[in-house]
Amino acid sequence: MVLVDDRFRTPSTRHARAGGQCPEQAEQAQQLYDSGASIPKIAQTFNTGRSTIYRYITPKPAN
């Protein structure tokens, strides 16, 4: 058995992150936003950052 030393792996393989929200969560975030929920509250609900929420929602049109 060969053990690979973790120091020789690239940072992206050592600390891999999930790639955003699934489509169902993005739809739920949009519905919450449309119903008047604030972006920080939506981000807290999905345990993610505000920038992730802004990436997946469509903003309301300006009046």
N, C-alpha and C positions, 0 to 999 in steps of 0.2 A: 504494500500500500504506500502510495506517495502522498505526502501532505504538502499542500501549497502554502507557502508563507504569505500571509495576508499583506505584507508590506509591498509585494510585487504586483498586486492587483491594482488596476486603475481605480481612482476614487469613485467613478460612476458604478463600478461593480461592487465595491465595498459598501457603499451607502446608497443603494438604489431607492428611489422614491416612486410612489404611485403617480400615475400620469393624469391627474385631474379628477373630474367628476364623471360618473357614469351618466348616460343620457337621462335616466329617470330622475337623478338628483338635480341635473341642470333644469329639467322641466319644473320640478318642485321649487327650485330657487326662483325661477321666473314667475311662477304663480304667487309665491310669497312677496316678491317685489311688486307685482301688479296689484296685490291687495294692500299695499302700503307699508310693508315691513321695511325697516332700515337695512342698509347693506351690512353694517357691523352685526346686527342681530341675526341676519341670514347666515353670515360667515360663522358665527358662534354656533348656530343650529347644526351646521354641517361639519363643524370642527375643522375649518379651513381658513385661509386668509381672505381679506377683502379683495385683493387683486384677483384671486381665483373666481370669486363671484362676479366681479366686473367683466371677466373674460367670457363668462357664459350667459349673461343676461343681455337682453335687448333693452336699451333705455327707453323711457317714456318720451314721446315726442314733445318738443317745446311748444307751449301755447302762445 
